[in-house]
Amino acid sequence: MISVTKLLLGTDNFGDSLRYRKSSKHTVHGTSEGYGPVVAWNTTRSCNLKCIHCYMDSEAKNYEGELTYEEGKSFIEDLGRFKVPVLLFSGGEPLMREDFFMLAQDAVNNNIRPTISTNGTLITRKIAENLRKIGIGYVGISLDGLKETNDRFRGKKGAFDLAVQGIENCVAAGQRVGLRFTINRHNYKELSEIFKLVEDLHIDRICFYHLVYCGRGQQMMEEDISHEESRKALDLIMEKTLDFHHRGLDKEILTVDNHADGIYMYLKLRKTNPKRAEEIYRLMERNGGNRSGMAFANVDSQGNVHPDQFTQNHTLGNVMKRSFGEIWQDTTHPILGGLKNRKPLLKGRCSNCSWLNLCNGNFRGRAEAVTGDFWQSDPACYLTEEEIGMRRNAV
């Protein structure tokens, strides 16, 4: 995850304290010394929508074998003992669990900051108020474009309007809320309008996700934008971020799942604002790039632990059989052990890139989906051959 506002403007938000800690690059088991990883927990596979890019391949039905409330509570207490700083409740649709608020309270009771990733369609004013009262740090609501585009992707007419109502309910309740937007060929040209929506709805935060090919999203491999379009998208994101700042609008803007973004920003500002470029470099170096299997973990609805939510084809253990901390520190697993010291294993462009210390090989899930090799180059890296061969002090 790249904080565009942090890199361009030096602003501070909660997540920045985890992403850019000075000691973060020196630990392989968590966000920084003494803290475990951020954990995304797919609390249920059930969902009231059927998004075509869903990595969980969810439907509106019950799935067997999901953690019960008591098992979930025990799991959260285990995360507390491992000093996990943030627990992201995800799905499916996490609000379809009747015990969601009990589980969120358990996170608070164990000194873990609860956040939620939701489609927003179930957030009434009362639910929004309950989210705020219980101490949910952030509600991330997914949209895939404007009304027609979103409803087609979400598989339900009216999903856009319901999600917008959910956003408005959060804003009215004083609950911090943000958009989660996955960029693809079908919504790429709607980016400017999405920024307008953020402003009009008084949204605090927006995360722009690069498409990852897994789950139903694997069928969308050919629907990703081109490398040139990725560069143009980031140009626009940078431009709009600066525009918000100059107009006094306090918005947190992030990109997710492609650390080439940070390097691209560094190289661009090196030409126009060398001093800021050097600060970007220091922040990216401190961040250490992709940290799946290190500072980020995923646990699915049945308790299986994965390096991240997009590599659920690799299971590291199950929290019903071993503690999360024990699983997370077991480097005998070839994937987990490899991720914690991945640079010698990387192949292709990644192995020869001058910026490897900033991106850490980018996203392994995409590499495996396209090539069949977990350690091959990430095909979504849009840096040119000339750019990956550049050096920090090159003219």
PyMOL commands that set and color helices and strands:
alter all, ss='L'
color gray80, all
select helices_A, chain A and resi 4-9+16-19+24-26+69-81+94-96+100-109+125-134+147-154+159-173+188-200+215-223+227-246+260-272+274-287+324-328+334-340+343-345+348-352+356-359+364-371+385-388
alter helices_A, ss='H'
color red, helices_A
select strands_A, chain A and resi 2-3+38-42+86-90+113-118+138-142+177-183+205-210+252-256+296-299+304-306+317-318
alter strands_A, ss='S'
color yellow, strands_A
deselect
rebuild
show_as cartoon
